[in-house]
Amino acid sequence: MTTDDKKVFLKIDDVSKYFGSVTALSNVSFDVYENEIVGLVGDNGAGKSTLIKIISGNFPPDSGKIYFQDGIIRFSNPSDARRAGIETVYQDLSICDNLDAPSNLFIGREIYKKVLGLEILNMAEMKKKTKEIISEVGIKIPSIDEKVQYLSGGQRQAISLGRFIAWGKKLILLDEPTAALGVRETRKVLDLIKRTKEERKEASIILISHNLQQVFEIVDRIVVLGHGKVIGIRRTKETNTDEIVSLITGAIFVNQGKKGK
Amino acid sequence: MNIVQEDRNKKIIRAFLNNIVWIIFLFLIVTFSIGINGFFSIDNYINIIYHSVFIGILAIAETYVLISGNMDLSVESTAACSAIISVWLVSSSPYASGLMLQTWVGFVVVIAIGASVGLFNAFFVVKLKINAFLVTLSSYIFVRAIAIWITGGYGMSGLPESFRFIDRIKLLEIPLMVFLMFALYILFEFILKRSRFGRHIYVLGGNENAARNFGINVNRLLFKVFILSGIISAFAGWLMGARANGAVASMGRGYLFEVLTAVVIGGVSLTGGVGSLAGVFAGALILSSIHSALNITAVSPFITNVIQGFLIIIAVSLDSIKRMFK
């Protein structure tokens, strides 16, 4: 399968971001094609999460443009991005320990019913949907009425992943989605990501992971970031772990971001 | 099977601990009723609720702010300021303003003052990112002082009947204020648990980052919470004026710590995101019951503070124990 005949779905064009005097991203450019999984790898502080947060509308880039489908995107907050069909699973999970699973799954898009013209929280409906979504994720949660603080790391992760299962219709951004998981749960999540790609032909996925084995297993192309720059872009089939590791650790600087495009 | 059993036991223990404040309240009422002569009577029970009204209503304001992950020390001073100003505007006392405004005009003015105090607090918390404790400590100090400065700080009495009747009126031998407090608790518990506004307060108090990531306008929400707290506090103050049939400079002094005690006993976490008004209501009633019991037995009033102090540490310890039952 080649990516050449595919449409560009998301285009990151010369994006830079500074935090005070710190350069988080410097002239980052790459494309994501339709129905593709792109792995974003790099050492800590390479700018992976910053890039994800720019695409997801948490903050704007200082320069550069992002094209999504046919237009330039300029989100002022994460809700805008969500409405455009961009769903993010954050590294910190964005979970509220004080609330139960349905409340967490539906943060910011709770279901309401109209009673006498007033909007009343519809917990029953949210619970029903939560059961469906969590069963699709495949990680069991013993009781969805419990506050999330009583759940294990994997179960909390399942809630966070449930959000992309439910709403990730177009672009799905996954920031370390298996970080809190055990071996068996990790397996399930990887299968889930692969299945999502197969089932949602109109969706693309960007995956951040430190685990190169995972990256090689599920992604189509790998973008290596280092110190806020694109160090290299490779098709998974045309590279190997050694090369990616050397790119990450800075051992070789060849084909600056050109190969594989 | 064992795991299921264990799970169920944990749930029962957790349910027990979640409602512990009501269990403590019932225990106290039963103990006092049996042990203290003159405690057991419907009149005294109504009296207990009647005397919990101001602390109870202020506790609603404090609960909202605490669940949002902030703190409002200004509730007492806002209430005092509201009581003093509303009486000053309306009263016929020679020490009052002399304006002798309509009762409802006084009401509108003090509600606006309450909203302004909330706006002040929210501005510094949201825009300048100053810790709410410090911002509201500042308003705790200056809000009452402004009222005293404007009015000269004289004791004023002599309110028109239109103002006093709020305290005097009774339905079925029960003061209107008691019904009013019940109504406010039901209304604000409903808003907290079932409305978008209330739900987002819990999210904000639980994880501010998550609230922002999922597009909740955190700044606007905080403005609403602080302004609401100011308005509720001012309303409580207005009722205080009606009951006192006047106002003095020291009005409501010490309410802040009673409010914080009621709220903490009621199960609201100071770190945000946790608590309900059902629990806080019990907290307010517990305080009032203890006051009543000590009143009837005529023991030293300082005992009240001894008990209150210990109640806080007991409540907080129970909360800590609760977290061990994961």
Interface residues (C-beta under 8 A of the other chain):
Chain A: S56 N58 N77 P78 S79 D80 R82 T88 Y90 D92 S94 I95 C96 D97 N98 L99 S103 I107 G108 R109 E110 Y112 L118 E119 I120 L121 P142 S143 Q149 Y150
Chain B: D7 K193 R194 S195 R196 R199 Y202 V203 G205 G206 N207 N209 A210 A211 R212 N213 F214 G215 I216 G272 G273 V274 K326
